[in-house]
Amino acid sequence: MLIQLCYASRANFQPTAAGSGVEPTVARILQASRRNNSRVGLGGVLYYRDSCFFQVLEGPEREIQALLIKLRQDDRHTDLKVLSTGRITEREFDKWSMKYTHLDETVNAWLQSKGIKTFDPLAFDAPLAHEFSGVLRSSSEAPEPQGQTGTVPSAQGRSLQRVCLTLVVTLAALAAALWYVFS
């Protein structure tokens, strides 16, 4: 039996600036989720903003319940509140082991349309959580490639790519100089 569980919680860590990428602790959570979820048939979406998590999990009931136990023990967040849970016949997030998206403008517009001043998913009731889940579902993040756990683009990753490229160019120039000197 498939179920969908939606929960919210508060981050228990100080967010670190990530430039245009994903907050580093959230990036590690996302990468581990993608890797682990695909192994046990889970999927869903994760949204992080204003030190709050909003997550929808979908999959076999036994796996969801086992993950919920782990989530309640995870010291990276606190105040975990299950907003809704129920049986489903098909997944809403079937293309993602764990979807993650930046929707600040979209979320701001949605919050404003509901008369909500700040993002605090712990205050959501089940219907509001389901509606917000729909906002996340309709966002434009591309599905994960088949058989891959996905990667998180981050400022740190882009910086590492630039360093590697600089190193390759420097080594090529050094090799050319050595060839010129010794030939």
C-alpha positions in Angstrom: 0.0 0.0 0.0 1.3 3.4 -1.0 0.9 6.4 1.4 1.7 10.0 1.2 3.0 11.8 4.4 3.5 15.5 4.6 5.4 17.1 7.5 7.0 20.3 8.6 9.9 21.0 11.0 12.3 23.7 12.1 16.0 23.6 11.3 18.2 23.1 14.2 21.3 24.6 12.6 22.4 28.1 11.6 22.0 28.5 7.8 25.1 29.3 5.9 25.1 31.5 2.9 25.2 29.4 -0.3 25.3 32.1 -3.0 22.9 31.0 -5.6 23.0 27.3 -4.6 21.4 25.3 -1.9 22.3 25.9 1.8 25.1 23.3 2.5 23.4 21.4 5.3 20.2 21.2 3.2 22.3 20.1 0.2 23.8 17.2 2.2 20.3 16.2 3.4 19.0 16.3 -0.2 21.8 14.2 -1.6 21.4 11.6 1.1 17.7 11.5 0.6 18.0 11.0 -3.1 20.5 8.2 -2.6 18.6 6.4 0.2 15.1 7.0 -1.1 15.7 5.4 -4.5 16.9 2.3 -2.8 13.7 1.7 -0.8 11.1 3.1 -3.3 10.4 6.4 -1.7 10.0 9.8 -3.4 8.7 13.2 -2.8 9.6 16.9 -2.5 11.6 19.0 0.0 11.3 22.7 0.4 13.5 24.7 2.8 13.0 28.4 3.6 13.3 30.6 6.7 14.8 27.8 8.7 11.8 25.6 8.1 11.4 22.3 6.2 8.3 21.2 4.4 8.5 17.7 3.0 6.1 15.3 1.2 7.1 11.7 1.2 5.5 9.0 -0.9 6.0 5.3 -1.0 5.3 2.0 0.7 3.8 2.5 4.2 6.4 0.4 5.9 9.2 2.5 4.4 7.5 5.8 5.2 7.0 4.8 8.8 10.6 3.6 9.2 11.8 6.9 7.7 9.5 8.9 10.0 11.2 7.2 13.0 14.6 8.3 11.7 13.4 11.8 11.0 12.1 12.2 14.6 15.6 11.3 15.8 17.5 13.6 13.4 19.1 16.4 15.4 19.3 18.7 12.3 15.7 19.7 12.9 13.2 20.0 15.7 9.4 20.4 16.2 8.5 17.8 13.5 4.8 17.9 12.9 3.0 15.5 10.6 0.5 17.7 8.7 -1.2 14.9 6.8 -0.9 11.3 5.9 -3.1 9.0 3.8 -3.3 6.2 1.3 -2.7 7.1 -2.4 -3.3 5.1 -5.5 -0.6 6.9 -7.5 2.4 9.2 -6.7 2.3 12.9 -7.3 6.1 13.1 -7.3 6.8 9.9 -9.3 9.7 11.3 -11.2 11.8 12.3 -8.2 13.5 10.3 -5.4 13.5 13.8 -3.8 12.6 16.9 -5.7 14.0 20.2 -4.5 13.3 23.6 -6.0 13.7 27.3 -5.3 10.3 29.0 -5.6 10.7 32.1 -3.5 8.6 34.3 -5.9 6.0 31.6 -6.5 5.8 30.9 -2.7 5.6 34.6 -1.9 2.7 35.0 -4.3 1.0 31.9 -2.9 1.5 33.0 0.7 0.1 36.5 -0.1 -2.9 34.9 -1.8 -3.6 33.1 1.5 -3.1 36.2 3.6 0.0 34.6 5.2 2.8 37.0 6.1 5.7 34.6 6.7 6.6 31.0 5.6 5.8 28.8 8.6 4.6 25.4 7.5 4.2 24.3 11.1 1.1 26.5 11.1 -0.4 24.7 8.0 -3.4 22.5 8.4 -3.9 19.4 6.2 -5.8 21.2 3.3 -3.2 24.0 3.3 -0.3 21.6 3.3 -1.9 19.7 0.4 -2.4 22.9 -1.6 1.2 23.9 -0.9 2.4 20.5 -2.1 0.6 21.3 -5.4 2.6 24.5 -5.7 5.8 22.5 -5.3 4.6 19.8 -7.6 3.9 22.2 -10.4 7.3 23.9 -10.2 9.7 23.4 -13.1 12.6 21.3 -11.8 13.5 18.6 -14.3 13.0 15.0 -13.3 16.0 13.1 -12.2 17.7 11.0 -14.9 16.7 7.3 -14.7 19.1 5.4 -12.4 20.8 8.5 -11.0 20.3 10.0 -7.6 20.7 13.6 -8.8 23.1 16.3 -7.8 22.7 19.6 -6.1 24.0 22.6 -7.9 25.8 24.8 -5.4 28.1 27.8 -5.3 30.7 25.5 -3.7 30.4 23.0 -6.6 30.8 25.7 -9.2 33.8 27.1 -7.4 35.4 23.7 -7.4 34.8 23.4 -11.1 36.5 26.7 -11.7 39.5 25.7 -9.5 39.9 22.4 -11.5 39.6 24.2 -14.8 42.2 26.8 -13.7 44.5 23.9 -12.6 44.2 22.1 -15.9 44.9 25.3 -17.9 47.9 26.1 -15.7 49.3 22.5 -16.1 48.8 22.7 -19.8 50.7 26.0 -19.9 53.5 24.5 -17.7 53.8 21.5 -20.0 54.0 23.7 -23.1 56.7 25.8 -21.4 58.7 22.7 -20.4 58.4 21.3 -23.9 59.6 24.6 -25.4 62.6 24.7 -23.0 63.7 21.1 -23.4 63.1 20.7 -27.2 
